[in-house]
């Protein structure tokens, strides 16, 4: 988050506020969501909520940052040390696709697009916490794989962007435009398979 306000991220009530805010933002969007409703769902007073977050924008950005960080950390936990690139990328693709198709990511995307002109900082925060953080973490892995001569990549940042886009093939657009809201494992596995295959065909050693 780029905001300079210091947020105290400790205590049970802080977690309650985040959980309540997540629930309300997912149900009502950003504009309709009220601080009163967030405080009620979180089970805290408005004074307690404001002691953590001076405004709704910061609260939304914290929710987005927390959720995206959890997803990225979960992916790292699933990747065993020393695994070959194909296995690492398969795990990463599966996690990324499921996140992109999740109700949370889809709602955040809709909020950021809807509020782009009035509150551009929401989109910037979600981009920094989601796509940009994912690109940086993947680029770090790719750099290590290149050093270990497991992959042959000249521009790891571009390769990381390409991999993310490969993971959006077919299903993401269907979710964004409301064509489909439920996705089976077979559908996701198919996109994972082709994304990893294409990436390895280009950059594999």
C-alpha positions as CSV (number, residue, x, y, z in Angstrom):
1,X,0.0,0.0,0.0
2,X,1.3,3.4,-0.9
3,X,-0.7,5.3,1.8
4,X,1.6,6.9,4.4
5,X,-0.9,6.3,7.3
6,X,0.5,3.8,9.8
7,X,-1.8,0.8,10.3
8,X,-1.5,-1.2,13.5
9,X,-1.9,-4.8,12.3
10,X,-2.2,-6.5,15.6
11,X,-4.9,-7.8,17.9
12,X,-8.1,-9.9,17.5
13,X,-10.2,-6.9,16.7
14,X,-8.0,-6.1,13.7
15,X,-8.6,-9.5,12.2
16,X,-12.4,-9.1,13.0
17,X,-12.4,-5.8,11.1
18,X,-10.7,-7.4,8.1
19,X,-13.0,-10.3,8.0
20,X,-16.1,-8.1,8.3
21,X,-14.8,-5.7,5.6
22,X,-14.1,-8.6,3.3
23,X,-17.6,-10.0,3.7
24,X,-19.3,-6.6,3.1
25,X,-17.1,-5.6,0.2
26,X,-17.8,-9.0,-1.5
27,X,-21.5,-8.7,-0.9
28,X,-22.1,-4.9,-1.6
29,X,-19.1,-3.7,-3.6
30,X,-17.1,-0.7,-2.7
31,X,-19.6,2.3,-3.2
32,X,-22.5,0.7,-1.4
33,X,-20.5,-0.8,1.5
34,X,-20.9,1.3,4.6
35,X,-18.6,1.7,7.6
36,X,-21.6,1.1,9.8
37,X,-22.3,-2.3,8.1
38,X,-18.7,-3.3,8.2
39,X,-18.5,-2.5,12.0
40,X,-21.7,-4.5,12.6
41,X,-20.6,-7.5,10.7
42,X,-17.1,-7.4,12.3
43,X,-18.7,-7.1,15.8
44,X,-16.8,-4.0,16.7
45,X,-17.6,-0.3,17.3
46,X,-17.1,2.3,14.6
47,X,-14.5,3.9,16.9
48,X,-12.6,0.7,17.0
49,X,-12.8,0.4,13.2
50,X,-11.6,4.0,12.7
51,X,-8.7,3.4,15.2
52,X,-7.3,1.0,12.6
53,X,-8.5,2.5,9.3
54,X,-9.3,6.3,8.9
55,X,-11.3,5.6,5.7
56,X,-13.0,2.9,3.7
57,X,-10.4,3.1,0.9
58,X,-7.6,2.1,3.2
59,X,-9.7,-0.7,4.5
60,X,-10.4,-2.1,1.0
61,X,-6.7,-1.9,0.1
62,X,-5.7,-3.7,3.2
63,X,-8.2,-6.5,2.5
64,X,-6.9,-6.9,-1.0
65,X,-3.3,-6.8,0.1
66,X,-3.9,-9.5,2.8
67,X,-5.8,-11.8,0.5
68,X,-3.3,-11.6,-2.3
69,X,-0.4,-12.1,0.1
70,X,-2.0,-15.2,1.5
71,X,-2.5,-16.6,-2.0
72,X,1.2,-16.0,-2.9
73,X,2.4,-17.5,0.4
74,X,0.2,-20.5,-0.1
75,X,1.7,-21.1,-3.5
76,X,5.2,-21.0,-2.0
77,X,4.3,-23.5,0.6
78,X,3.0,-25.9,-2.0
79,X,6.2,-25.7,-4.1
80,X,8.8,-28.1,-2.7
81,X,12.4,-27.0,-2.7
82,X,14.4,-28.4,-5.6
83,X,11.5,-29.3,-7.8
84,X,12.0,-28.9,-11.6
85,X,10.5,-25.9,-13.4
86,X,7.6,-27.9,-14.9
87,X,6.3,-29.0,-11.5
88,X,6.8,-25.5,-9.9
89,X,5.0,-23.8,-12.8
90,X,2.2,-26.4,-12.7
91,X,1.6,-25.6,-9.0
92,X,1.9,-21.9,-9.6
93,X,-0.5,-22.0,-12.6
94,X,-3.1,-24.0,-10.7
95,X,-3.1,-21.6,-7.7
96,X,-3.1,-18.5,-9.9
97,X,-6.0,-19.7,-12.0
98,X,-8.1,-20.6,-9.0
99,X,-7.4,-17.2,-7.5
100,X,-8.3,-15.3,-10.7
101,X,-11.6,-17.2,-10.9
102,X,-12.4,-16.8,-7.2
103,X,-15.3,-14.7,-6.1
104,X,-12.9,-12.4,-4.2
105,X,-10.6,-11.7,-7.2
106,X,-13.6,-11.2,-9.5
107,X,-15.3,-8.8,-7.1
108,X,-12.1,-6.9,-6.6
109,X,-11.6,-6.6,-10.3
110,X,-15.1,-5.3,-10.8
111,X,-14.7,-2.8,-7.9
112,X,-11.4,-1.5,-9.3
113,X,-12.8,-1.0,-12.8
114,X,-16.0,0.6,-11.5
115,X,-14.1,3.0,-9.2
116,X,-11.2,3.7,-11.5
117,X,-11.9,7.3,-12.2
118,X,-13.1,8.3,-8.7
119,X,-10.7,6.2,-6.7
120,X,-7.8,5.2,-8.9
121,X,-5.8,4.3,-5.8
122,X,-8.0,1.2,-5.3
123,X,-6.9,-0.2,-8.7
124,X,-3.2,0.7,-8.1
125,X,-3.3,-1.0,-4.7
126,X,-4.9,-4.2,-6.0
127,X,-2.5,-4.3,-8.9
128,X,0.5,-3.9,-6.6
129,X,-0.8,-6.5,-4.2
130,X,-1.9,-9.0,-6.9
131,X,-0.5,-9.0,-10.4
132,X,2.6,-7.0,-9.7
133,X,3.6,-9.0,-6.6
134,X,2.9,-12.2,-8.4
135,X,5.1,-11.1,-11.4
136,X,7.9,-10.1,-9.1
137,X,7.8,-13.4,-7.2
138,X,7.7,-15.5,-10.3
139,X,10.5,-13.4,-11.9
140,X,12.6,-14.2,-8.9
141,X,12.0,-17.9,-9.3
142,X,12.7,-17.7,-13.0
143,X,16.0,-15.9,-12.4
144,X,17.1,-18.7,-10.1
145,X,16.0,-21.3,-12.7
146,X,18.0,-19.5,-15.3
147,X,21.1,-19.4,-13.1
148,X,20.7,-23.1,-12.5
149,X,20.4,-23.6,-16.3
150,X,17.0,-25.2,-16.0
151,X,15.4,-22.5,-18.2
152,X,16.7,-20.2,-20.9
153,X,15.2,-16.8,-20.6
154,X,16.6,-13.4,-21.6
155,X,13.9,-11.2,-20.0
156,X,12.5,-12.8,-16.9
157,X,10.1,-9.9,-16.2
158,X,8.5,-10.3,-19.6
159,X,8.4,-14.1,-19.3
160,X,6.6,-13.8,-15.9
161,X,4.0,-11.5,-17.5
162,X,3.6,-14.0,-20.4
163,X,3.1,-16.9,-18.0
164,X,0.4,-14.9,-16.1
165,X,-1.4,-14.2,-19.4
166,X,-1.3,-17.8,-20.4
167,X,-3.1,-18.6,-17.2
168,X,-5.9,-16.3,-18.1
169,X,-6.7,-18.2,-21.4
170,X,-10.3,-19.2,-21.9
171,X,-11.7,-19.2,-18.4
172,X,-10.9,-15.7,-17.0
173,X,-12.8,-13.9,-19.8
174,X,-15.8,-16.2,-19.2
175,X,-15.7,-15.3,-15.5
176,X,-15.3,-11.5,-16.1
177,X,-18.1,-11.2,-18.6
178,X,-20.5,-13.4,-16.5
179,X,-20.6,-16.2,-19.1
180,X,-19.7,-18.8,-16.5
181,X,-19.4,-18.7,-12.7
182,X,-18.5,-22.3,-11.8
183,X,-15.4,-24.0,-13.1
184,X,-14.5,-27.7,-12.7
185,X,-11.1,-29.1,-11.9
186,X,-10.9,-30.6,-15.5
187,X,-11.4,-27.2,-17.0
188,X,-8.7,-25.6,-14.8
189,X,-6.3,-28.5,-15.3
190,X,-6.6,-28.1,-19.1
191,X,-5.6,-24.5,-18.9
192,X,-2.7,-25.3,-16.5
193,X,-1.5,-28.1,-18.9
194,X,-1.4,-25.9,-22.0
195,X,0.0,-22.9,-20.2
196,X,2.9,-24.8,-18.7
197,X,3.5,-26.7,-22.0
198,X,3.6,-23.6,-24.1
199,X,5.9,-21.8,-21.6
200,X,8.3,-24.8,-21.4
201,X,8.3,-25.1,-25.2
202,X,9.6,-21.6,-25.4
203,X,11.9,-21.4,-22.4
204,X,12.7,-25.0,-21.4
205,X,16.3,-26.2,-21.8
